[in-house]
Amino acid sequence: LGTGGLVKAYTESAQLVVNTVGRGQRVPVHIVMIALPYNLLERLRLVVTRQRGEVLGEDFAADITMTVRLPVDSFESFQNDLRELSAGKLQAEVIETKEMIVPVA
């Protein structure tokens, strides 16, 4: 291919990958756990969605233990929604904080 052909091939390949993958942004997120009674499960799922979170897991025993990932900037609002939903009885516990890459439109 020669130097010019290799440069062109590598450039086109790199552009194809960048255009296919798209852009992303690093967003700090908390992974939290909440123990809740069965009667609040569906309402809490709605709160998670409204706060741009994602339910990662649910363990069903005497109570439900829910694991949720949500943006750090939504955490205080999420805690307020939990208190309102449960008359002050529920509180999320942060078990991990990390960064996640989310697509940018």
JOTA-V84691 format. One line per field, one symbol per residue. ss: DSSP state (H for helix, E for strand, L for the rest). A space follows every 50 residues. Layout:
ss->???
//
This chain:
ss->LHHHHHHHHHHHHHHHHHHHHLLEEEEEEEEEEEEELHHHHHHHHHHHHH LLLEEEEEEELLLEEEEEEEEHHHHHHHHHHHHHHHLLLLLLEEEEEEEE EEELL
//
